[in-house]
């Protein structure tokens, strides 16, 4: 019975697409930031700082769970 319950939960997670939009927007923001860094070299250090801060916040959040 536990195997069947586990399989049903995996299928529900597979079909869940609620976070898809957020991931797409994050990828688009990343692409825009990379393009801005390539076009304007002066902005590259600021973009690097922002991504470093985001990375550190995400690693702290991941370690708490």
Secondary structure as the mmCIF struct_conf table of DSSP 4:
data_model
#
loop_
_struct_conf.conf_type_id
_struct_conf.id
_struct_conf.beg_label_comp_id
_struct_conf.beg_label_asym_id
_struct_conf.beg_label_seq_id
_struct_conf.end_label_comp_id
_struct_conf.end_label_asym_id
_struct_conf.end_label_seq_id
HELX_RH_AL_P HELX_RH_AL_P1 UNK A 2 UNK A 15
TURN_TY1_P TURN_TY1_P1 UNK A 18 UNK A 19
HELX_RH_AL_P HELX_RH_AL_P2 UNK A 20 UNK A 39
HELX_RH_3T_P HELX_RH_3T_P1 UNK A 41 UNK A 43
HELX_RH_AL_P HELX_RH_AL_P3 UNK A 44 UNK A 64
#
